Amino acid sequence: MAPLSFAIHHLLSWDAPTNFPHIIEKHHHPSCVNTPDLRLCDSICTLLYNVMLTSPGSLEALLDRKNVLDFKLVLHGYRDRYGSSKFFVWRRGDWVISGFYRHPSSPSTSCLGTAHPRPYTLITKSQIKSDGSWEAIWGAEQACGMNDSMAPWTANFVEEERDRRRKDEQQVKREARDVSWKAANVLFLEGLWDVRPNDVEVLVVRVGMFSGGREVIEEMPRRDSGMDLSMGVGGGE
């Protein structure tokens, strides 16, 4: 197996410890790369680095917690056995929610007790520490948000029925790290940083005000997704 290697970047050090974000060097055969040390922050930052031509400043905005209040990215075009879904990243302050989202197949789709795929897969909540490292706090391989048309921040996530057992704090963190690693590998193996310009939408809310007292919002949509980025990940296909 080939080693996982990181690129030199002025914002992210290639030799930073594990759990700090890196830019992953391009691998022509990712399935042959050894990835135990791969982290979700590596895959997310590499994705943003590679969309900078179409959405300049995306990586900087994600990392700039002092001046950017909210950062949201939606990437279209990922397909799995259930069909098409979107990968999203939403940072608010020091917290990051990310995962894959698929609009429920019908309004009658039940959150639990059915064979329908859950709208959210490989969803994680991470915290960015004061030193810049990321820690996975919570994760679920499949989950529902009780308000799926709203932002992930307002959804009360419910895991699959078999996973709704009582868990202690250590088990929650172990599962969070496991789900986070799986999401990182999906992004790495599927090559989702080789994206088309029309597949990317970004919204940035910076600290500051217009003269009229409104928040400064930069929106860089790349196609009509049927989703309201100001509300989060939702809406129809």
N, C-alpha and C positions, 0 to 999 in steps of 0.2 A: 504494500500500500504506500502511496505517495504521502508525504507530510503536508499538513495544512500550512499554508504560508500567507503572510500578510504583507501588504504594500506600504511603502513610505508615503505618508501624507502629513501636510503641515498642521492639521487639526488632531490627528490620531496617530499615536506612536505605534510602529509595527511591533515593538518589543514590550508593549504594556502587558501586565499580567492578565491571566484569564479573568473573565467577567468585566473587563474594560473593553469598550468597542474598538474594533479594528476594521480596516478595509481589506477584504480578502482578495488575494491575487487571482487573476483569471486562471481557472483550471480547465483544460480541454476535455478531461475525462473525470468529472467530479465523483463518479461512482467508485473510482479507484483511489480516492483520497481518504485518509484516516481522519475522522472528525470527532473523537471524544472531547477535544478541547474547543470545538465550535460552540458559540453562544448566539442566542437570538440577536443580541445587540450587534454582533459582527455581521450577520446576514442583513439586518435592517439598515445599518449604516452603509454597507456595500450597495444595497439596492438604491439608496438615496444618492450615493456617489455616482452611480451609473445613470441616474435620470437627470443629472444636473444640466445637460445640454437642453433638455426640454423644460425643465423646471429649475432654473438657476437658484442657488441659495437654499435648496431643500435640506441638505445635510447640515449646513450652518444653522438653519432655523431649528432643526430638531435638537441640536446640541446647545443652543443659546437659551438656557433657562432663565437668564437674567432679563433679557429683553423680549423674549417671545413667550407669551402666556400660553397659547394653544398652538399645537402643530397637528395637522391632520393630513394623512395621505391615503388615497384609495387606489389600488392597482387592480385593473380588470384583466380578464382573459385567462385566469387559472382554471384548469379543468381537472376533475377527478371522476370517480365512478358514479357520482351523483349528478354530474353536469357542471355547469359553469358557476364560479364563485368569485368573490373579490377578496383580496388581501388588504387589510387596513391597519394603519398605525395611528394612534391618537395619543399625543403627549399633552398632559395638562399639569403644569408645574413640574414636580419631580416624579410624577406617576405616568406610566405608559400602559395603555391597553392595546393589544394587537391580536390578530387572528384572521381566520377566513370566515366570510359571511355569505350566506346564500338565502335569498328571500324565500320564505316558506312557500311550498308548492301550492297551497290553497289556504284561504282564510280559516278553513276547518282543521288545518293541521294542528294536532294536539302537541303540547310540549312534552308530555310524558305518556308512556304506555302505547305508543304507536310505532309502526315500522318506518315512518317518515324520517329522513335525515334531519338532525337538529340544525337550526339556522347558523349557529356558530360552531366552528370546529377549530381545534388547536388554539384556543383562546387563552391568553395569559394576561396577568396584571403584574407589572414590574415596577420597582422603585429605583430611581437613580439616586445614588448616595452622594454625599457632599464631595467625595473624592472623584466622582465621575463613573464609578463602577455601577453595574446594574445587578439587581437581585430580583429573581422571580418570586413573587409573593403568593400567587394563586394561579392555578391553571386547570383546564378541563379539556379532554379530547373532544367531547361533544357537549353542547349546552344550549339552552334557550334563554332568551331575554324576555321577561314578561312584557316589556314594551319594545318589541322588535323594530317598530318603525321609528323609534326614538334613538337618541344617542346611546352608545354603550355605557356611558357614565350614568345614565338614568335607569338602565335596565337592571332588574334583579335576576342575576343569572341562576338558572336551575340546571343541575347536571342530570345525566341520565338516571333513571330510577334505580338501577343497580349500584350507582355511585353515591346515592344519597344517605349513606350510612354516616354515623357520627365519626369524625376524624379528629385526631389530636393535632396540635400545631406542627409537630415535626412531620407527620404524614402529609399534611397540606403542603408544606414546603418541599418535601420530596417529590410529590406529584407535580408541583409547580415547575420544579427544575426539569423533570422528565418531559412534560408537555412543551416547555420552552425549548428544550433541545430538539424535540421532534419537529417543531415549527421551523427552527433554524435549519434543520436538514432538508425539509421540504423546499424551502427557498433556495438552498444551496444546490440540491440535486436537480431541481426542475429548471434551474437557470433563470429564475424570475428577474434577475437584474438585466437580462437581455430583453428589454421591454420596448414596445412601440410608443411613439409620442402620444398617440391618442388613447393609450391605456392608462395614463397617469392623471390623477387629479390631486391638487395640493391646496390647502387653505392654511394661512398663517395669521394669527392674531398677535400683534406686537404691543408692547407697552407704549402708550402715547395716546394722544387725542387729536382729532381734527379740531378746527376752530369752533365747530358746532357742538363739540363735546362727545363725538362718537369715537368708538374704538377704531384703530387703524387695522383694516382687514385687507390682506392680499389674497386674492383667489386666482388660481391658475387651472381652471378646468380644461380638460383635453377632449372630452366628448360628452354628449348628453347621456348621463348614466341613469337618469331617473331617480337620483339620490340627492338629497339636500345636504350638502357638506356642512352647512351651518348647524344642522341637527345631528349629524353623525352618519353612521352607516345604516341605511335603511332604504325603504322604497322598493319599487318593482324592478324587474329585469327589463 
